[in-house]
Amino acid sequence: MGFIIMVSAAIIGILLLVAGIKNVKENWLWSLSIIIGITCIGFAIFLGLPH
């Protein structure tokens, strides 16, 4: 279950990051998308670390 959450968080984070970087000049919501994407990627890395 944790592996599925880690992989889905990484995929969603990468998609949000790419979409946010691509459209950053259009609206402030894309900047928020970049922040959320980085947070999701960080969460996935945290879940991947041995505890």
N, C-alpha and C positions, 0 to 999 in steps of 0.2 A: 504494500500500500504506500509506503514512504517513497519507494522508487518511482511509482506512477506520479505522485505529487511533485517530486523533484523534476522529473522529465517534463511534465506539463508546465510547471512554473518556468523552466528554462525556455521552452518553446514560446510560451506567451510573452515572456520578457524579451526575447530576441525579436519577435514580430512587432511588439510595441516600440522597441528601440529603433528598428529599421524604419517603420512608418513615421515615427516622430522625427527622425533625422531627415527623412525625405521631404516632409511637409512642415518643417519648423517655422518657416517664414509666414505661413498662412494664418495661423491662429495660435492663441496662447494655450489652447487645449493640447496641441502637439508637444509643447514643452512639458506639460504635465504627463503626457504619454511617455516621454523620455525618462522622466523621474520614476514613474511606475515600472517601466521596463527594467531600469537598472536595479530597482528594489527587488523585482521578481528574480532577476539573475543572481543577485546576492543571496536571496533566500534559497535558491536552488543550490548554490555553492555551499551554503551553510548546511543544508540537508545532506550534501554529498560527503562532508567531512566526517571522519570517524569520531564517535562520541565516547 
